[in-house]
Amino acid sequence: MITEKDLYGLRHYLYGEAFYGSSEGMRFRVARVPLENVVFKKQEEQDAQNPKLKAEVWFTPFAYEKTPEEEITGKEFAFTDEGYREMVSWLNTVEASEGFR
């Protein structure tokens, strides 16, 4: 089971960096869309981009870049605390429904 403590907080994603992790055979990537360093931009500029939090999941032994697109499942969430919690819940739903491959 993935918890909020297992991932970086929202502030990390303002630096234009994705987070990669794995759990029970599932690999995942979490990133802000658009993937851009905006930490030094004013809040109004950040909000104007209408950012989302995107989680992607795959079940192969390969890295994200080496996994075919059709084998990756993704979903976007609001770039808010609530969206973050929904994303963590979704990751656990995918993990539970797919099981260990």
N, CA, C and O atoms as a DFTB+ gen file, in Angstrom:
404 C
 N C O
     1  1       0.846      -1.189       0.000
     2  2       0.000       0.000       0.000
     3  2       0.883       1.242       0.000
     4  3       1.853       1.341       0.752
     5  1       0.526       2.169      -0.851
     6  2       1.257       3.425      -0.975
     7  2       0.580       4.463      -0.079
     8  3      -0.644       4.596      -0.096
     9  1       1.365       5.188       0.693
    10  2       0.824       6.248       1.538
    11  2       1.386       7.594       1.075
    12  3       2.338       7.639       0.297
    13  1       0.805       8.666       1.547
    14  2       1.294      10.004       1.204
    15  2       2.744      10.181       1.642
    16  3       3.500      10.914       1.006
    17  1       3.130       9.519       2.715
    18  2       4.500       9.624       3.220
    19  2       5.514       8.955       2.287
    20  3       6.707       9.251       2.346
    21  1       5.033       8.057       1.430
    22  2       5.924       7.357       0.500
    23  2       6.314       8.238      -0.693
    24  3       7.286       7.944      -1.389
    25  1       5.568       9.302      -0.927
    26  2       5.792      10.181      -2.072
    27  2       6.259      11.551      -1.594
    28  3       6.123      11.894      -0.419
    29  1       6.804      12.317      -2.508
    30  2       7.148      13.700      -2.178
    31  2       5.876      14.528      -2.115
    32  3       4.882      14.194      -2.761
    33  1       5.902      15.606      -1.339
    34  2       4.769      16.522      -1.258
    35  2       4.652      17.347      -2.532
    36  3       5.540      17.307      -3.383
    37  1       3.575      18.085      -2.665
    38  2       3.310      18.874      -3.872
    39  2       4.449      19.836      -4.227
    40  3       4.730      20.049      -5.407
    41  1       5.088      20.402      -3.243
    42  2       6.146      21.387      -3.504
    43  2       7.257      20.807      -4.386
    44  3       7.811      21.520      -5.223
    45  1       7.583      19.548      -4.212
    46  2       8.626      18.907      -5.015
    47  2       8.349      19.059      -6.510
    48  3       9.267      19.301      -7.294
    49  1       7.100      18.919      -6.895
    50  2       6.736      18.920      -8.314
    51  2       6.819      20.309      -8.939
    52  3       6.782      20.437     -10.163
    53  1       6.929      21.343      -8.121
    54  2       7.116      22.698      -8.643
    55  2       8.505      22.880      -9.247
    56  3       8.735      23.831      -9.995
    57  1       9.428      21.982      -8.931
    58  2      10.796      22.072      -9.440
    59  2      10.958      21.420     -10.821
    60  3      12.064      21.392     -11.361
    61  1       9.878      20.904     -11.388
    62  2       9.948      20.308     -12.712
    63  2      10.565      18.928     -12.720
    64  3      11.137      18.502     -13.723
    65  1      10.452      18.234     -11.610
    66  2      11.009      16.882     -11.488
    67  2       9.877      15.885     -11.231
    68  3       8.947      16.161     -10.474
    69  1       9.977      14.738     -11.867
    70  2       9.023      13.661     -11.626
    71  2       9.517      12.796     -10.469
    72  3      10.697      12.817     -10.120
    73  1       8.605      12.046      -9.890
    74  2       8.939      11.084      -8.844
    75  2       8.641       9.695      -9.394
    76  3       7.568       9.461      -9.950
    77  1       9.582       8.779      -9.241
    78  2       9.411       7.397      -9.683
    79  2       9.429       6.494      -8.460
    80  3      10.211       6.701      -7.532
    81  1       8.558       5.487      -8.470
    82  2       8.523       4.551      -7.366
    83  2       7.984       3.205      -7.804
    84  3       7.629       3.008      -8.966
    85  1       7.929       2.291      -6.865
    86  2       7.367       0.975      -7.150
    87  2       6.753       0.409      -5.881
    88  3       7.116       0.781      -4.765
    89  1       5.809      -0.504      -6.087
    90  2       5.140      -1.154      -4.971
    91  2       4.530      -2.457      -5.465
    92  3       3.714      -2.457      -6.386
    93  1       4.925      -3.560      -4.854
    94  2       4.331      -4.864      -5.173
    95  2       4.324      -5.167      -6.676
    96  3       3.312      -5.635      -7.198
    97  1       5.412      -4.913      -7.369
    98  2       5.498      -5.206      -8.798
    99  2       4.973      -4.113      -9.700
   100  3       5.166      -4.169     -10.914
   101  1       4.319      -3.129      -9.137
   102  2       3.803      -1.997      -9.904
   103  2       4.843      -0.882      -9.876
   104  3       5.395      -0.567      -8.822
   105  1       5.101      -0.297     -11.017
   106  2       5.986       0.857     -11.084
   107  2       5.122       2.077     -11.391
   108  3       4.103       1.970     -12.073
   109  1       5.537       3.233     -10.883
   110  2       4.732       4.426     -11.131
   111  2       5.599       5.671     -11.238
   112  3       6.740       5.713     -10.779
   113  1       5.015       6.673     -11.858
   114  2       5.658       7.979     -12.056
   115  2       4.621       9.037     -11.720
   116  3       3.471       8.940     -12.150
   117  1       5.015      10.039     -10.959
   118  2       4.131      11.151     -10.608
   119  2       4.838      12.439     -11.024
   120  3       6.018      12.629     -10.727
   121  1       4.115      13.321     -11.710
   122  2       4.721      14.572     -12.165
   123  2       3.658      15.655     -12.307
   124  3       2.468      15.377     -12.455
   125  1       4.126      16.888     -12.258
   126  2       3.267      18.043     -12.531
   127  2       3.214      18.214     -14.040
   128  3       4.230      18.094     -14.724
   129  1       2.036      18.492     -14.548
   130  2       1.852      18.777     -15.971
   131  2       1.349      20.206     -16.079
   132  3       0.286      20.507     -15.535
   133  1       2.063      21.101     -16.755
   134  2       3.267      20.850     -17.529
   135  2       4.484      20.646     -16.625
   136  3       4.597      21.243     -15.555
   137  1       5.390      19.783     -17.093
   138  2       6.614      19.464     -16.358
   139  2       7.605      20.594     -16.600
   140  3       8.291      20.644     -17.621
   141  1       7.658      21.491     -15.637
   142  2       8.467      22.705     -15.779
   143  2       8.819      23.221     -14.394
   144  3       8.012      23.126     -13.468
   145  1      10.013      23.762     -14.250
   146  2      10.418      24.354     -12.979
   147  2       9.724      25.706     -12.834
   148  3      10.043      26.658     -13.546
   149  1       8.779      25.779     -11.910
   150  2       8.020      27.012     -11.702
   151  2       8.152      27.528     -10.270
   152  3       7.425      28.436      -9.865
   153  1       9.067      26.956      -9.515
   154  2       9.161      27.284      -8.100
   155  2       9.436      28.767      -7.859
   156  3       9.027      29.308      -6.831
   157  1      10.119      29.428      -8.784
   158  2      10.434      30.836      -8.599
   159  2       9.463      31.768      -9.320
   160  3       9.643      32.986      -9.299
   161  1       8.444      31.210      -9.951
   162  2       7.422      32.027     -10.600
   163  2       6.388      32.449      -9.563
   164  3       6.178      31.764      -8.562
   165  1       5.754      33.572      -9.815
   166  2       4.691      34.030      -8.925
   167  2       3.527      33.038      -8.972
   168  3       3.321      32.347      -9.970
   169  1       2.784      32.985      -7.887
   170  2       1.659      32.063      -7.786
   171  2       0.666      32.258      -8.928
   172  3       0.111      31.290      -9.447
   173  1       0.442      33.526      -9.319
   174  2      -0.500      33.801     -10.414
   175  2      -0.031      33.158     -11.721
   176  3      -0.841      32.640     -12.489
   177  1       1.283      33.194     -11.968
   178  2       1.840      32.588     -13.178
   179  2       1.709      31.068     -13.127
   180  3       1.399      30.429     -14.132
   181  1       1.949      30.500     -11.953
   182  2       1.808      29.051     -11.797
   183  2       0.359      28.634     -12.033
   184  3       0.099      27.656     -12.734
   185  1      -0.579      29.369     -11.454
   186  2      -1.994      29.043     -11.578
   187  2      -2.490      29.218     -13.009
   188  3      -3.388      28.495     -13.442
   189  1      -1.920      30.164     -13.747
   190  2      -2.342      30.422     -15.122
   191  2      -2.071      29.219     -16.026
   192  3      -2.715      29.066     -17.064
   193  1      -1.138      28.379     -15.643
   194  2      -0.834      27.180     -16.433
   195  2      -1.879      26.080     -16.244
   196  3      -1.864      25.077     -16.958
   197  1      -2.781      26.265     -15.288
   198  2      -3.775      25.248     -14.954
   199  2      -3.098      23.882     -14.753
   200  3      -3.432      22.914     -15.437
   201  1      -2.152      23.813     -13.817
   202  2      -1.373      22.583     -13.645
   203  2      -2.210      21.417     -13.145
   204  3      -3.215      21.594     -12.458
   205  1      -1.773      20.239     -13.504
   206  2      -2.381      18.988     -13.054
   207  2      -1.287      18.128     -12.441
   208  3      -0.099      18.355     -12.670
   209  1      -1.691      17.165     -11.677
   210  2      -0.790      16.163     -11.130
   211  2      -1.106      14.879     -11.893
   212  3      -2.236      14.392     -11.850
   213  1      -0.117      14.332     -12.586
   214  2      -0.344      13.152     -13.407
   215  2       0.386      11.958     -12.821
   216  3       1.584      12.015     -12.543
   217  1      -0.361      10.871     -12.639
   218  2       0.215       9.616     -12.168
   219  2       0.133       8.610     -13.305
   220  3      -0.890       8.510     -13.984
   221  1       1.211       7.866     -13.510
   222  2       1.246       6.836     -14.533
   223  2       1.760       5.544     -13.908
   224  3       2.641       5.563     -13.049
   225  1       1.196       4.423     -14.352
   226  2       1.483       3.124     -13.768
   227  2       1.796       2.123     -14.876
   228  3       1.184       2.160     -15.943
   229  1       2.755       1.225     -14.617
   230  2       3.038       0.130     -15.532
   231  2       3.519      -1.073     -14.739
   232  3       3.982      -0.939     -13.607
   233  1       3.405      -2.251     -15.345
   234  2       3.721      -3.505     -14.655
   235  2       4.764      -4.322     -15.411
   236  3       4.628      -5.539     -15.538
   237  1       5.779      -3.674     -15.901
   238  2       6.860      -4.403     -16.566
   239  2       8.134      -4.192     -15.756
   240  3       8.190      -3.313     -14.896
   241  1       9.141      -4.988     -16.027
   242  2      10.393      -4.790     -15.293
   243  2      11.220      -3.626     -15.837
   244  3      12.306      -3.340     -15.333
   245  1      10.706      -2.964     -16.859
   246  2      11.472      -1.921     -17.530
   247  2      11.246      -0.539     -16.921
   248  3      10.247      -0.294     -16.244
   249  1      12.186       0.344     -17.176
   250  2      12.072       1.739     -16.752
   251  2      10.969       2.429     -17.555
   252  3      10.544       1.928     -18.596
   253  1      10.520       3.559     -17.073
   254  2       9.463       4.332     -17.730
   255  2       9.793       4.592     -19.192
   256  3       8.956       4.376     -20.068
   257  1      10.999       5.049     -19.456
   258  2      11.400       5.412     -20.812
   259  2      11.477       4.205     -21.740
   260  3      11.389       4.368     -22.957
   261  1      11.639       3.011     -21.203
   262  2      11.772       1.792     -22.009
   263  2      10.467       0.999     -22.118
   264  3      10.418      -0.023     -22.803
   265  1       9.426       1.458     -21.456
   266  2       8.135       0.769     -21.493
   267  2       7.278       1.353     -22.604
   268  3       7.128       2.572     -22.678
   269  1       6.705       0.514     -23.478
   270  2       5.830       1.018     -24.546
   271  2       4.650       1.802     -23.970
   272  3       4.088       1.430     -22.939
   273  1       4.283       2.886     -24.643
   274  2       3.184       3.746     -24.180
   275  2       1.902       2.978     -23.908
   276  3       1.189       3.276     -22.950
   277  1       1.603       1.988     -24.748
   278  2       0.346       1.250     -24.597
   279  2       0.321       0.384     -23.333
   280  3      -0.734      -0.130     -22.962
   281  1       1.462       0.220     -22.674
   282  2       1.517      -0.556     -21.438
   283  2       1.489       0.338     -20.190
   284  3       1.604      -0.150     -19.065
   285  1       1.338       1.634     -20.403
   286  2       1.303       2.592     -19.293
   287  2      -0.110       3.152     -19.161
   288  3      -0.703       3.614     -20.136
   289  1      -0.633       3.105     -17.951
   290  2      -1.950       3.668     -17.652
   291  2      -1.733       4.950     -16.855
   292  3      -0.925       4.976     -15.927
   293  1      -2.452       6.012     -17.212
   294  2      -2.271       7.272     -16.501
   295  2      -3.579       7.961     -16.191
   296  3      -4.617       7.683     -16.791
   297  1      -3.498       8.870     -15.235
   298  2      -4.673       9.662     -14.859
   299  2      -4.186      10.992     -14.304
   300  3      -3.170      11.054     -13.611
   301  1      -4.922      12.060     -14.615
   302  2      -4.583      13.392     -14.111
   303  2      -5.508      13.782     -12.968
   304  3      -6.678      13.402     -12.922
   305  1      -4.944      14.552     -12.053
   306  2      -5.665      15.019     -10.871
   307  2      -5.404      16.509     -10.703
   308  3      -4.448      17.045     -11.264
   309  1      -6.247      17.172      -9.936
   310  2      -6.042      18.586      -9.634
   311  2      -4.727      18.746      -8.875
   312  3      -4.376      17.903      -8.050
   313  1      -4.007      19.820      -9.152
   314  2      -2.748      20.086      -8.459
   315  2      -3.056      20.799      -7.143
   316  3      -2.719      21.967      -6.949
   317  1      -3.702      20.063      -6.254
   318  2      -4.115      20.564      -4.937
   319  2      -3.882      19.454      -3.915
   320  3      -3.578      18.320      -4.283
   321  1      -4.021      19.780      -2.652
   322  2      -3.898      18.758      -1.604
   323  2      -4.938      17.654      -1.800
   324  3      -4.638      16.472      -1.631
   325  1      -6.159      18.049      -2.157
   326  2      -7.216      17.058      -2.382
   327  2      -6.880      16.183      -3.590
   328  3      -7.051      14.965      -3.539
   329  1      -6.402      16.797      -4.674
   330  2      -6.002      16.035      -5.848
   331  2      -4.870      15.074      -5.539
   332  3      -4.830      13.961      -6.065
   333  1      -3.953      15.501      -4.691
   334  2      -2.834      14.660      -4.263
   335  2      -3.344      13.423      -3.534
   336  3      -2.894      12.307      -3.795
   337  1      -4.295      13.632      -2.610
   338  2      -4.863      12.498      -1.867
   339  2      -5.626      11.558      -2.801
   340  3      -5.559      10.338      -2.646
   341  1      -6.351      12.122      -3.772
   342  2      -7.066      11.295      -4.750
   343  2      -6.087      10.472      -5.582
   344  3      -6.354       9.313      -5.898
   345  1      -4.954      11.078      -5.934
   346  2      -3.939      10.385      -6.713
   347  2      -3.372       9.199      -5.941
   348  3      -3.209       8.117      -6.505
   349  1      -3.071       9.388      -4.660
   350  2      -2.550       8.296      -3.829
   351  2      -3.588       7.176      -3.748
   352  3      -3.238       6.001      -3.848
   353  1      -4.843       7.527      -3.572
   354  2      -5.913       6.536      -3.516
   355  2      -6.012       5.780      -4.837
   356  3      -6.178       4.560      -4.843
   357  1      -5.911       6.494      -5.949
   358  2      -5.971       5.865      -7.268
   359  2      -4.812       4.882      -7.452
   360  3      -5.010       3.776      -7.955
   361  1      -3.614       5.282      -7.049
   362  2      -2.468       4.380      -7.162
   363  2      -2.729       3.075      -6.416
   364  3      -2.379       1.998      -6.898
   365  1      -3.338       3.174      -5.256
   366  2      -3.648       1.967      -4.482
   367  2      -4.761       1.151      -5.124
   368  3      -4.758      -0.075      -5.019
   369  1      -5.695       1.792      -5.774
   370  2      -6.763       1.090      -6.480
   371  2      -6.188       0.309      -7.654
   372  3      -6.541      -0.852      -7.863
   373  1      -5.304       0.942      -8.421
   374  2      -4.667       0.275      -9.557
   375  2      -3.844      -0.902      -9.060
   376  3      -3.892      -1.992      -9.629
   377  1      -3.092      -0.672      -7.998
   378  2      -2.245      -1.725      -7.433
   379  2      -3.096      -2.925      -7.011
   380  3      -2.738      -4.069      -7.290
   381  1      -4.194      -2.672      -6.355
   382  2      -5.056      -3.747      -5.855
   383  2      -5.772      -4.467      -7.000
   384  3      -5.945      -5.685      -6.947
   385  1      -6.188      -3.731      -8.029
   386  2      -6.943      -4.353      -9.120
   387  2      -6.050      -5.167     -10.041
   388  3      -6.483      -6.185     -10.582
   389  1      -4.813      -4.735     -10.225
   390  2      -3.898      -5.433     -11.113
   391  2      -3.172      -6.563     -10.424
   392  3      -2.870      -7.588     -11.035
   393  1      -2.892      -6.372      -9.146
   394  2      -2.152      -7.378      -8.405
   395  2      -0.728      -7.513      -8.892
   396  3      -0.305      -6.790      -9.794
   397  1      -0.013      -8.397      -8.324
   398  2       1.375      -8.615      -8.667
   399  2       1.471      -9.407      -9.956
   400  3       0.847     -10.461     -10.083
   401  1       2.241      -8.918     -10.911
   402  2       2.404      -9.630     -12.189
   403  2       3.723     -10.322     -12.234
   404  3       4.044     -10.975     -13.227
